[in-house]
Structure formats: C-alpha cells, structure tokens
C-alpha cells in the first residue's frame, strides 16, 4: 500500500504504481491545529465504520490525542490496519486505484 504525501495523486501516479493508493476519509488536520483536544473532537464527530482517519505521528499533540481517542474508539470499533479493513469489507484492493474508506 502507498499513502502519497499530501494525498497528491494524478493519472501518472495511478498508472505508474502497482500498489493500491490509500488516502483517508477523516482528516483530523492535526498538522494544522497541533491541538490534542481539537484532534479528539474532530475524531469524535466524524468517526464511523469503514473510515480511515489521518493522523501524523510527528506531533506530540497527536500522540497526546491518541492517549485519549484510541481507548474510546476501541470501545465502539475494532481498530485494524488498512489491509484488514478492506479485507473485512470484502474489497479486493487494486494497484493504481485510490481508496479512502471501506464501504
């Protein structure tokens, strides 16, 4: 699987890569706010089955948000890898195709 930096995908990228391209359906904008509570609030409001939530591990505020939000999400959802998510939904991922959620 490939997550293109910034989600930048065009026809050249799609035709060149043999791996599926993974984007996201929930952008926490943690890179912009750098605020743990804002990240937590956004996830609480937008999380749903089959969603891919984008977070960046380079910010300490995101790590702080994870301390709170992961246990909360785990009470309601099964947290899985992207590959496991699509397998659970019976979706066969194809190289060069873009995926942002499982439905």
TITIDREN-584397 format. One record per atom (N, C-alpha, C): x, y, z; residue in one letter. Coordinates in steps of 0.001 Angstrom, whole numbers, plus 500000, padded with zeros to 6 digits. Atoms other than C-alpha are relative to their C-alpha. Layout:
XYZA/...
! end
This chain:
500838498824500000X/500000500000500000X/500883501239500000X/499256498744500052X/501122503573499331X/499079501130500441X/500716498775499678X/499975506757501021X/500813501132499416X/499227498934500630X/501066509545498723X/500087501227500909X/499850498807499164X/502478512575500566X/498974501065499625X/501004498974500223X/499772515173500980X/498772499512499259X/501122500545500756X/497356512842499217X/500053500359498524X/499849499558501393X/498725514066495889X/500002498802499054X/500144501088500966X/497524511680493195X/499554500594498676X/500446499620501331X/497268512200489469X/500044498762499109X/500047501149500907X/496904509956486427X/501359499338499834X/498655500571500125X/500685509498486143X/500320499116501195X/499753500786498785X/500949508313489746X/499181498705499944X/500871501179500054X/497981505956489292X/500494498970498990X/499575500943501040X/499364504437486098X/501389499430500255X/498632500430499735X/502908504099487450X/500091498977501123X/499895500855498815X/502284502382490784X/499222498704499845X/500696501291500016X/501403498733491081X/499291499737501332X/500634500152498701X/500262499203494699X/498726500849500068X/501173499160499739X/496866500467495874X/500434501289500700X/499719498700499396X/496889504156496878X/498983500246501104X/500875499832498854X/495476504829500335X/499966501463500418X/500212498643499504X/494034508201501273X/499234499897501311X/500705499993498723X/491646508990504147X/498629500617499805X/501344499423500031X/488048509865504847X/499798500996501143X/500048499045498888X/488660511759508096X/501383500628500130X/498749499257499835X/491380514413508071X/499894500791501299X/500047499337498699X/491972515456511666X/500601501403499969X/499304498715500146X/494023518426510439X/500929500261501195X/499072499891498878X/496364517696513332X/501264500760499612X/498818499297500505X/499178519083511186X/499794501515500040X/500314498575499999X/497399522459511153X/499719500523501409X/500394499500498682X/495882522778514616X/501059499746501060X/499031500437498983X/498575520949516582X/499414500175501398X/500753499871498762X/495982520801519321X/499322498666500284X/500519501330499679X/495176517497521008X/498487499991500123X/501451499995499806X/491635518465522013X/499269500202498687X/500635499798501310X/490788519705518510X/500016498695499204X/499894501290500690X/492003516368517108X/498994499015500569X/500950500901499330X/489965514404519654X/498566500354499606X/501361499556500335X/486836516471518981X/499638499666498567X/500270500280501414X/487148516055515218X/499752498507499780X/500181501442500143X/487502512290515507X/498676499566500625X/501281500343499358X/484585512007517941X/498821500341499092X/501089499538500861X/482401513922515493X/499909499219498681X/499963500542501357X/483476512112512303X/500286498509499873X/499691501427500103X/484461508529513142X/498741499197499684X/501101500892500377X/482254505858511579X/500613498717499438X/499470501253500544X/482617502250510432X/500552500183498588X/499396499980501324X/484917501837507444X/500855501210499692X/499247498772500215X/486608505214507864X/501500499776500191X/498554499929499802X/490334505839507523X/500280501382500578X/499744498744499293X/491463508513509988X/501467500363499836X/498637499521500225X/494536510548509059X/500512500739501229X/499306499338498896X/496890511479511888X/501498499873499719X/498561499964500248X/500592512312511889X/500769499753501292X/499287500383498779X/502981510715514363X/501169500923500346X/498874499102499727X/505466513595514221X/499655501112500985X/500418498933499095X/503432515868516500X/499678499430501381X/500269500477498639X/503399515420520265X/498526500184500364X/501418499778499710X/499868516827520352X/499140498869499422X/500720501142500569X/498714513986518095X/500176498784500894X/499760501106499069X/500339511472520421X/499136500171501248X/500851499731498835X/498514513132523316X/498540499679499690X/501376500297500410X/495224512872521400X/499779498492499938X/500111501463500099X/495886509175520769X/499795499349501358X/500160500550498646X/496163508523524502X/498534499994500429X/501416499896499655X/492518509585524798X/499110499297498989X/500958500425501020X/490893508713521494X/500086498511499662X/499892501422500342X/492252505210520864X/499199499124500967X/500839500809499105X/490753503697524044X/498500500239499791X/501413499706500270X/487459505473523271X/499513499272498751X/500389500647501253X/487346504200519698X/499947498482500152X/499929501452499828X/488298500688520794X/498775499443500726X/501234500442499339X/485118500517522919X/498857499833499006X/501088500000500970X/482950501084519848X/500355499316498684X/499562500524501290X/485012499880516893X/501127498999500193X/498820500843500033X/487513497201516054X/501045500765499197X/498949499254500671X/490733499032515190X/500891499029499243X/499268500926500868X/492525497376512275X/500917500771499057X/499170499396501039X/495146498011509642X/499129500270498771X/500749499718501229X/494041499356506261X/499739498709499224X/500183501274500712X/494584495938504668X/498898499168500651X/501031500751499279X/492460494276507364X/498620500621499804X/501270499303500199X/489750496915506922X/499362499597498677X/500562500316501307X/489294496273503227X/499692498513499863X/500280501439500003X/489518492511503691X/498684499717500729X/501233500209499225X/486751492678506325X/498760500415499213X/501109499536500830X/484545494549503852X/499908499237498674X/500017500802501222X/485338492023501120X/500422500777498767X/499536499171501116X/487043494641498973X/501420499593499637X/498682500364500506X/489957493483496865X/500657501264499443X/499335498763500405X/492370496386496516X/500841499763498749X/499340500107501294X/493823497022493059X/501100501049499883X/498896499072500213X/497157498606492154X/499583501181499147X/500291498785500744X/496899502188490955X/498631500600500279X/501315499472499648X/493403502632492366X/500090500675501361X/499984499224498768X/492705505137495152X/498854499571500918X/500978500406498981X/490906504145498385X/500047500978501167X/500018499089498860X/489770506477501158X/499114499513501130X/500820500634498954X/487268504338503087X/499459498702499451X/500587501274500414X/485709500898503006X/498487500117500099X/501463499980499998X/482055500744502016X/499506498905499094X/
! end
